[in-house]
C-alpha cells in the first residue's frame, strides 16, 4: 500500500459560524462571519491490512483557510488576502498552537460495511490532548470520502470568539479526507 499524501489525496477542515446574520427575504444583508473551508496540504496516511490499521500524521502549521462557504457553496471572493492571513495567524497561534504542537496524530481503523459505506474510528492527538473520534466513509466513484465531525472542546480548545461574542465559531468542526478508492486495500 503506497503512502497517502497530498499527491494522491486531499484533507479539508470545515468550521461553522455561530453568530448573527441579518437577512431580508432570502438575501443576506450582513454577517460578522462565515462558515470556512480550510486546506491541510501536508499529511501522510498509512493503511495496512485492508484498513484495519491506520496511522496518520498531519502538519498543523500547514492548515490554511481556502474560502468561505455560503449556502453550502464555496465563495472564493469574500475573503481578501489580509483577512485570510489574519485567520491563518489566529488558527496557527491561538487555536492549534502549532508552534508548540506541530503534528496532529491519528491511529485507528476503517471498516467497510459494503463496497460504498463504512466507518473510521480511532484516537486523534491534537494540541497535546487525545480523544476518540468516529466518522463515516462513503465511496463516490473513484474516491473514498472519510468524514469525521468532532468537538474542539474535547481537545481543550475553546471555540474562537471575538467582538463580545458577535463573531464566534461553533464547537463542532468537520474533517473531510478524499482518498483513492483503493486506499483501504
Number of C-alpha atoms within 10 A of each C-alpha: 12 10 15 18 19 16 10 12 20 19 21 19 21 20 20 19 20 18 16 14 14 11 11 8 7 6 8 11 10 11 14 15 17 22 18 20 20 19 18 21 20 17 22 16 21 18 21 16 11 16 18 15 16 20 17 19 18 21 17 24 23 18 21 21 22 20 22 23 19 12 7 8 9 15 16 11 9 13 17 10 10 9 12 17 14 12 15 20 15 14 19 21 14 14 17 22 19 20 12 12 16 17 20 21 20 21 17 19 21 22 17 18 10 9 9 13 16 18 17 20 18 17 16 20 17 24 20 15 12 16 14 14 17 18 18 18 22 19 19 13 9 11 16 22 22 22 20 19 16 18 17 17 11 15 17 14 17 15 16 17 15 10 8 7 12 15 17 20 22 17 18 14 16 16 19 19 17 22 22 17 17 11 21 21 11
